[in-house]
């Protein structure tokens, strides 16, 4: 049985390779054999770290979520106010959407490929979304908006829509729409 959370060079190579391939080509389109081959990791080593593909996919999403949580914490720490924090978050998401190789939100993409709500992969997506919502709601509450939960709901929906719009259309327009939408939410005091 694999050791959850165990760190090793091979595990990190597997995660980095899976992250690159899953994001660029889609999760279901990339097999574990290809991940192992490109990461130069033997099958036995893979199974020492992961129970199977779904466990690898979950670990990929959890790692992405942890990086985003760290980025959000750093942005909150650096922000001079909750308003500045929410504006910084919107700008940061906008920059990501305009980046080279942007292929949509990895969490939305994973949810589309793993629609079963009880799957570990879908649960990792929901954990990310719940945390993002919680952080946004807390900031809106500090700003003093009329309904912080509804404003956080709207920000999550704006983020999701902008991510999809940026991938399918013009990223600059999607970025502007997101920033404008968050500014409108901040004016609801």
Backbone as a ProteinNet text record, in pm:
[ID]
protein_1_A
[PRIMARY]
XXXXXXXXXXXXXXXXXXXXXXXXXXXXXXXXXXXXXXXXXXXXXXXXXXXXXXXXXXXXXXXXXXXXXXXXXXXXXXXXXXXXXXXXXXXXXXXXXXXXXXXXXXXXXXXXXXXXXXXXXXXXXXXXXXXXXXXXXXXXXXXXXXXXXXXXXXXXXXXXXXXXXXXXXXXXXXXXXXXXXXXXXXXXX
[TERTIARY]
84.9	0	89.6	57.5	140.2	135	243.7	252.1	203.8	90	31	122.1	143.6	219.7	369.4	415.1	558.3	628.7	739.6	814.6	938.4	961.4	1084.2	1104.8	1224.1	1254.4	1166.9	1147.5	1065	919.7	867.9	729.8	713.9	810.6	804.8	811.6	893.5	899.4	766.6	707.2	576.4	472.1	468.3	371	395.5	521.2	552.5	515.5	545.7	513.8	362.5	294.9	148.6	84.7	132.4	77.1	89	204.7	227.8	138.5	135.7	59	-92.1	-137	-281.7	-335.4	-260	-308.4	-306.6	-201	-185.6	-275.5	-297.7	-365.3	-496.7	-523.6	-644.2	-609.4	-681.8	-651.5	-679	-795.4	-832	-747.6	-695.6	-617.1	-475.2	-430.7	-292.7	-294.3	-227.9	-220.9	-106.8	-119.1	-15.7	116	108.7	231.7	311.2	242.4	311.5	372.3	298.8	352.2	477.7	472.4	588.8	706.6	681.1	788.4	852.8	771.3	827.3	893.2	848.3	909.6	1030.1	1050.7	1158.6	1149.8	1029.3	1002	943.6	993.1	946.3	807.1	736.4	600.3	596.7	689.3	691.5	707.4	789.6	808.8	680.1	614.5	487.1	390.7	375.5	277.7	321.2	445.8	487.9	435	409.1	366.7	218	158.3	19.2	-53.9	-180.8	-261.4	-298.3	-301.2	-338.1	-352.3	-409.6	-421.1	-506.3	-620	-705.9	-633	-550.6	-472.4	-369.3	-309.8	-215.9	-287.9	-405.1	-483.3	-520.7	-565.4	-598.9	-476.9	-360.8	-237.9	-199	-217.2	-191.4	-278.2	-407.7	-499.2	-469.1	-437.5	-404.4	-278.5	-179	-56.3	-85.6	-168.1	-206.8	-282.5	-374.8	-451.7	-358.5	-261.1	-168.4	-89	-47.4	25	-66	-190.8	-285.2	-313.3	-329.9	-352.5	-233.5	-113.6	5.8	9.6	-25.1	-29.7	-134.2	-251.6	-357.2	-312.8	-249.2	-201.8	-97.3	-7.1	95.8	33.1	-64.3	-132.1	-207.7	-269.7	-343.6	-247.6	-135.1	-33.5	21	39.4	98.6	-1.7	-129	-232	-248.4	-269.9	-289	-432.3	-523.4	-663.5	-731.4	-847.9	-923.1	-964.3	-994	-1027.8	-908.1	-791.1	-669.2	-641.4	-668	-648.6	-737.7	-867.3	-959.6	-923.1	-880.9	-836.1	-711.3	-619.9	-497.1	-529.1	-623	-663.9	-721	-809.8	-868.5	-760.7	-668	-558.8	-471.2	-442.6	-359.7	-424.7	-553.9	-627.1	-624.4	-642.7	-637.9	-503.1	-395.5	-261.7	-244.4	-292.5	-284.4	-357.1	-476	-556.4	-489.9	-407.9	-341.4	-204.1	-165.7	-34.1	-24.7	98	125.8	88	19.7	-16.5	-139.4	-210.6	-331.1	-433.2	-484.1	-579.5	-700.9	-738.8	-854.2	-815	-914.5	-894.3	-871.4	-761.5	-736.9	-844.9	-907.4	-1011.9	-1142.3	-1179.2	-1298.5	-1275.8	-1156.7	-1124.6	-1136.3	-1082.9	-1088.1	-1231.6	-1310.1	-1450.4	-1527.6	-1494.9	-1562.2	-1526.5	-1404.4	-1361	-1396.2	-1423.9	-1460.6	-1589.2	-1702.9	-1827.6	-1886.6	-1837.1	-1891.6	-1855	-1953.6	-1928.9	-1857.1	-1870.3	-1806.7	-1663.6	-1617.2	-1480.4	-1380	-1264.5	-1158.8	-1115.2	-1117	-1078.4	-1180	-1306.9	-1410.8	-1408.7	-1383.3	-1374.9	-1257	-1146.2	-1031.5	-1068.9	-1147.5	-1195.5	-1283.1	-1375.7	-1465.9	-1390.3	-1287.1	-1206.5	-1139.9	-1086.8	-1027.1	-1132	-1246	-1351.4	-1403.2	-1421.3	-1469	-1370.1	-1241.5	-1140.5	-1138.5	-1141.6	-1141.3	-1263.5	-1379.2	-1502.2	-1488.5	-1435.1	-1417.4	-1326.3	-1216.2	-1122.6	-1190.1	-1262.1	-1332	-1440.5	-1517.3	-1624.2	-1567.4	-1457.6	-1394.4	-1349.9	-1290.6	-1245.1	-1363.9	-1469.8	-1588	-1651.5	-1650.7	-1704.1	-1621.5	-1489.2	-1401.9	-1420.8	-1450	-1475.3	-1605.4	-1701.1	-1828.6	-1937.3	-1927.7	-2033.3	-2161.8	-2271.9	-2404	-2421	-2384	-2401.1	-2271.8	-2182.7	-2050.1	-2057.3	-2154.6	-2166.4	-2206.1	-2304.5	-2350.1	-2238.8	-2164.5	-2053.2	-1945.2	-1917.4	-1819.7	-1872.6	-2002.6	-2063.3	-2041.9	-2066.9	-2052.6	-1907.2	-1813.8	-1672.9	-1627.8	-1673.1	-1638.8	-1697.6	-1821.1	-1884.3	-1813.4	-1774	-1698.4	-1566	-1498	-1370.1	-1388.7	-1488.5	-1513.3	-1545.3	-1635.7	-1674.1	-1559.2	-1480.1	-1365.7	-1262.8	-1241	-1146	-1191.4	-1317.1	-1369.9	-1366.8	-1408.3	-1407.5	-1266.6	-1169.2	-1030.6	-978.2	-1016	-970.4	-1038.9	-1168	-1244.4	-1240.5	-1208.8	-1213.9	-1091.6	-1116.8	-1009.8	-973.6	-852.7	-812.5	-813.6	-774.9	-772.2	-913.9	-1009.3	-1148	-1198.6	-1168.8	-1210.6	-1147.3	-1021.5	-951.2	-1019.8	-1048.5	-1114.8	-1251.7	-1325.1	-1458.1	-1449.6	-1353.5	-1334.9	-1300.7	-1204.9	-1162.6	-1279.3	-1352.6	-1469.1	-1575.1	-1600.1	-1700.6	-1665.2	-1540	-1497.6	-1508.4	-1472.4	-1487.7	-1633.7	-1723.7	-1867.6	-1913	-1862.6	-1898	-1847.7	-1730.6	-1674.3	-1750.6	-1823.5	-1898	-2031.1	-2066.7	-2194.5	-2182.2	-2169.3	-2155.7	-2265.3
-117.7	0	124.2	225.7	344.3	426.6	495.9	584.7	721.3	767.2	894.5	1008.9	1101.7	1219.9	1199.9	1078.6	1050.2	1127.2	1191.7	1271.3	1195	1198.4	1142.7	1208.7	1197.8	1254.7	1191.3	1060.5	990.6	1038.3	1054.4	1101	1241.5	1325.8	1463.2	1465.4	1378.8	1369.4	1321.6	1222	1173.3	1284.6	1357.7	1466.4	1577.6	1614.5	1721.1	1678.5	1556	1505.1	1494.1	1438.1	1425.9	1563.5	1657.8	1793.1	1854.3	1842.6	1898	1829.4	1697.2	1622.3	1634	1619.8	1628.2	1764.8	1870.5	2004.8	2029.6	1986.8	2015.7	1929.4	1803.3	1709.8	1654	1673	1617.9	1495.6	1477	1369.5	1232.6	1214	1081.7	1046	1145.7	1121.4	1071.8	1088.4	1052.7	931.8	825.3	703.6	705.4	623.8	612.2	562.9	472.4	423.1	537.8	630	744.4	834.4	858.4	939.4	874	744.1	672.5	681	662.2	665.5	803.9	908	1042.8	1089.3	1035	1069.3	979.6	877.8	780.8	712.2	657.5	591.4	453.5	354	216.3	197.3	98.5	69	45.8	-31.1	-58.2	69.3	158.9	286.9	368.9	368.5	440	390.4	258.4	202.5	211.3	242.1	271.8	408.4	494.1	631	657.2	583.6	607.7	475.6	474.2	353	323.8	426.4	413.5	551.3	556.5	683.5	784.6	742.4	836.7	899.7	822.8	874.6	977	949.4	1044.2	1172.8	1160.4	1277.8	1359.4	1292.3	1361.8	1435.5	1370	1432.4	1553.6	1544.1	1657.1	1775.8	1752.4	1861.3	1916.7	1829.7	1875.4	1961.7	1921.5	2000.8	2138.1	2140.4	2267.8	2354.6	2293.7	2363.7	2422.4	2347.2	2395.2	2516.3	2513.8	2630.5	2752.7	2732.4	2844.8	2897.6	2809.2	2853.6	2935.6	2891.3	2966.4	3103.1	3106.6	3234.6	3328	3274.1	3356	3409.7	3325.5	3369	3479.2	3463.6	3566.2	3696.4	3687.2	3807.6	3877.1	3799.5	3857.6	3928.1	3864.6	3921.7	4052.9	4059.2	4176.5	4288.9	4256.5	4356.2	4457.1	4581.8	4687.6	4691.3	4621.1	4618.6	4497.8	4459.2	4349.8	4383.4	4509.7	4551.1	4528.8	4571.7	4552.7	4404.5	4323.3	4179.1	4121.2	4153.8	4100.9	4151	4275.1	4328.1	4255.4	4227.5	4154.1	4012.6	3947.6	3812.5	3814.5	3909.9	3919.8	3945.9	4034.9	4063.5	3939.2	3867.9	3747.3	3639.2	3620.8	3523.8	3569.9	3699.4	3754.9	3732.7	3750.4	3726.1	3579.1	3490.5	3346.5	3313.6	3371.2	3343.5	3393.6	3495.9	3554	3492.6	3397.1	3334.7	3237	3215.8	3119.9	2979.5	2906	2768.1	2753.7	2864.8	2855.8	2766.1	2671.1	2573.4	2559	2668.8	2665.4	2632.5	2624.2	2593.9	2443.9	2404.7	2262	2193.7	2268.7	2210.8	2191.6	2289.6	2274.4	2161.7	2157.5	2049.9	1912.9	1901.7	1773.2	1736.1	1834.7	1806.9	1757.3	1811.2	1766.4	1621.5	1582	1445.3	1346.7	1397.7	1314.6	1370	1351.4	1411.1	1341.6	1223.2	1150.6	1225.7	1283.5	1370.5	1299.6	1169.8	1097.9	1055.2	1074.4	1033.2	1122	1067.3	1142.9	1263.1	1248.1	1357.9	1470.8	1439.5	1542.4	1609.1	1532.3	1588.1	1685	1657	1749.8	1880.9	1872.5	1992.8	2074.3	2007.5	2077.2	2139.1	2073.3	2128.4	2258.8	2260.6	2383.8	2494.9	2464.2	2565.2	2616.4	2525.4	2566.1	2662	2631.7	2719	2855	2857.5	2984.2	3067.1	3003.7	3072.3	3128.4	3048.7	3089.8	3212.9	3211.4	3324	3449	3434	3547.5	3599.9	3510.3	3553.3	3629.3	3580.9	3649.1	3790.1	3803	3934.3	4027.2	3977.3	4060.7	4103.4	4013.4	4047.2	4162.3	4152.9	4258.6	4391	4382.7	4504	4570	4489.9	4542	4541.2	4449.7	4440.4	4392.3	4418.1	4387.6	4237.9	4151.3	4006.9	3938.1	3910.8	3856.7	3718.5	3636.3	3502.8	3515.7	3598.3	3615.5	3677.2	3771	3831.3	3727	3639.4	3532.1	3433.8	3401	3315.1	3377.4	3507.5	3577.3	3580.4	3599.6	3602.2	3466	3359.6	3225.2	3203.8	3245.4	3231	3317.3	3437.6	3524.2	3459	3403.9	3337.1	3219.6	3135.6	3018.5	3060.9	3155.5	3201.9	3266	3345.2	3410.2	3306.8	3203.8	3098.1	3030.6	2999.5	2934.3	3030	3155.4	3255.2	3281.5	3282.5	3306.9	3192.5	3070.9	2955.3	2947.2	2976.9	2963.4	3087.9	3201.9	3327.7	3413.6	3540.1	3637.3	3650.1	3609.3	3616.5	3758.9	3857	3995.4	4043.6	4009.7	4048.3	3978.1	3850.4	3775.4	3835	3871	3933.2	4063.9	4148.6	4275.7	4257.2	4158	4129.5	4085.2	3999.8	3952.9	4069.8	4150.8	4264	4361.1	4387.9	4476.6	4417	4288.7	4222.8	4227.1	4204.4	4209.4	4352.7	4451.5	4591.2	4623.4	4571.9	4595.8	4531.9	4411.9	4347	4427.3	4486.7	4566.6	4696.2	4740.9	4866	4844	4721.8	4688.8	4701.7	4825.3	4848.2	4934.5
0	0	0	-85	-94	34	58.5	173.5	129.2	183.5	144.3	187.7	96.5	128.5	132.6	111.1	115	4.9	38.5	-57.1	-102	-229.7	-285.8	-420.7	-470.8	-601.8	-710.4	-703.3	-802.7	-795.2	-674.7	-657.6	-714.7	-687.5	-738.5	-891.6	-951.1	-1098	-1154.9	-1088.8	-1133.2	-1127.6	-1017.7	-1003.8	-1105.5	-1124.1	-1220.1	-1361.9	-1396.1	-1529	-1547.8	-1449.2	-1456.7	-1467.4	-1390.6	-1392.8	-1531.8	-1589.2	-1723.5	-1827.1	-1825.5	-1925	-1904.2	-1780.7	-1753.8	-1794.1	-1762.6	-1794.7	-1945.7	-2010.7	-2153.9	-2242.5	-2203.6	-2292.3	-2238.8	-2112.5	-2051.8	-1968.6	-1862.3	-1767.8	-1827.8	-1883.3	-1937.4	-2060.1	-2129.9	-2251.2	-2221.9	-2098.8	-2063.1	-1970.8	-2012.7	-1932.1	-1833.4	-1730.7	-1627.8	-1687.8	-1785.7	-1847.6	-1910.5	-1973.4	-2034	-1926.1	-1818.6	-1709.3	-1653.5	-1629.1	-1575.7	-1672.3	-1801	-1900.4	-1906.3	-1912.8	-1923.9	-1794.2	-1680.6	-1552.4	-1523.1	-1608.2	-1591.3	-1454.4	-1428.7	-1302	-1331.4	-1262	-1280.4	-1219.6	-1271.3	-1224.7	-1073.3	-1020.9	-876.1	-794.7	-843.2	-774.4	-778.5	-895.1	-906	-798.5	-787.7	-694.5	-548.3	-523	-385.7	-341.6	-439.5	-408.1	-434.1	-527.3	-565.5	-581.1	-540.6	-552.3	-697	-779.1	-919.2	-979.7	-1098.1	-1169	-1093.8	-1041.4	-970.3	-851.4	-783.7	-671.2	-720.7	-836.1	-896.4	-936.8	-994.7	-1034.8	-911.5	-806.9	-681.9	-627.9	-628.1	-578	-662.8	-794.4	-884.6	-846.6	-823	-787.3	-648.4	-553.8	-418.5	-422.2	-499.5	-510.4	-571.6	-673.1	-736.3	-636.8	-563	-461.2	-354.3	-309.3	-206.9	-256	-382.1	-438.1	-442	-481.4	-487.5	-347.3	-251.1	-112.9	-62.4	-94.6	-53.1	-121.4	-250.6	-322.6	-264.1	-230.4	-170	-33.5	46.2	178	163.9	67.3	45.1	-2.9	-92	-141.4	-29.1	57.1	169.4	265.1	288.7	377.7	320.8	190.2	125.1	102	100.5	67.8	181.5	142.9	241.9	294.7	227	268.6	206.4	258.9	196.3	52.8	25.5	-110.9	-203.2	-159.4	-239.8	-260.9	-159.3	-171.8	-281.2	-278	-379.1	-518.5	-530.5	-660.3	-708	-616.2	-650.5	-696.3	-629.3	-668.5	-809.9	-837.8	-972.3	-1077	-1046.4	-1140.7	-1162.2	-1054.1	-1064.7	-1149.7	-1130	-1212.5	-1358	-1379	-1514.2	-1581.1	-1506.5	-1561.8	-1599.3	-1512.4	-1541.8	-1671.9	-1690	-1808.5	-1936	-1923.9	-2041.1	-2064.8	-1980.9	-1992.4	-2107.9	-2151	-2258.3	-2211	-2296.1	-2264.9	-2177.3	-2153.5	-2070.3	-2138.5	-2063.5	-2116.3	-2026.2	-1963.3	-1875.3	-1732.6	-1649.8	-1508.1	-1490.3	-1426.3	-1408	-1323.7	-1234.6	-1149.5	-1226.1	-1305.7	-1389.8	-1490.4	-1549.1	-1644.1	-1577.5	-1455.3	-1383.9	-1348.9	-1307.3	-1272.8	-1394.4	-1511.2	-1633.8	-1666.3	-1633.4	-1662.6	-1551.3	-1433.2	-1318.2	-1256.8	-1323.1	-1274.5	-1151.5	-1118.2	-1003	-875.5	-809.6	-693.6	-579.8	-568.5	-458.2	-487.4	-610.3	-642.1	-569	-539.1	-470.7	-554.3	-686.2	-774.8	-764.3	-774.8	-766.1	-628.2	-525	-390.1	-377.2	-444.4	-443.3	-511.5	-618.5	-687.4	-592.7	-525.3	-433.7	-316.5	-268	-158.3	-202.2	-324.3	-377.8	-383.9	-443.4	-461.3	-326.7	-231.2	-99.4	-33.3	-43.9	16.7	-51.3	-183.7	-256.7	-216	-207.9	-167.5	-26.2	63.4	202.7	213	140	140.8	84.7	-24.3	-84.1	9.5	69	159.4	278.4	333.6	446.4	405.9	289.5	243.3	218.2	155.7	133.2	266	363.3	495.8	556.3	543.7	596.4	523.4	394.4	315.9	361.3	404.2	449.5	343.7	247.4	146.4	213.1	148.4	204.2	234.4	141.4	157.9	113.8	209	175.5	111.2	152.1	91.3	-55.2	-81.3	-219.8	-305.6	-250.1	-324.7	-354.5	-257.4	-280.5	-385.1	-378	-480.9	-619.5	-627.9	-756.1	-801.8	-709	-748.4	-800.9	-735.5	-783.1	-922.9	-942.7	-1074.5	-1178.8	-1141.5	-1233.3	-1271	-1171.7	-1196	-1290.8	-1261.9	-1346	-1489.3	-1501.9	-1635	-1709.7	-1639.7	-1703.9	-1750	-1668.3	-1706.8	-1836.8	-1844.5	-1964.5	-2083.2	-2060.5	-2167.8	-2219.3	-2129.2	-2170.9	-2257	-2221.9	-2299.1	-2434.5	-2437.4	-2561.2	-2649.5	-2590.6	-2665.9	-2642.2	-2618.7	-2600.7	-2452.7	-2413.4	-2273.7	-2217	-2297.4	-2248.2	-2214.7	-2297	-2270.4	-2144.4	-2130.7	-2011.9	-1886.7	-1895.4	-1783.1	-1743.6	-1842.2	-1814.7	-1752.9	-1800.4	-1746.6	-1600.5	-1570.8	-1433.1	-1340.5	-1380.1	-1296.9	-1276.8	-1384.9	-1376.1	-1282.4	-1295.2	-1212.1	-1063.7	-1032	-891	-839.3	-921.1	-879.7	-852.2	-934.5	-912	-781	-751.5	-625.4	-505.4	-521	-411.6	-387.4	-486.6	-469.6	-398.2	-368.8	-303.9	-151.2	-106.5	40.1	91.9
[MASK]
+++++++++++++++++++++++++++++++++++++++++++++++++++++++++++++++++++++++++++++++++++++++++++++++++++++++++++++++++++++++++++++++++++++++++++++++++++++++++++++++++++++++++++++++++++++++++++++

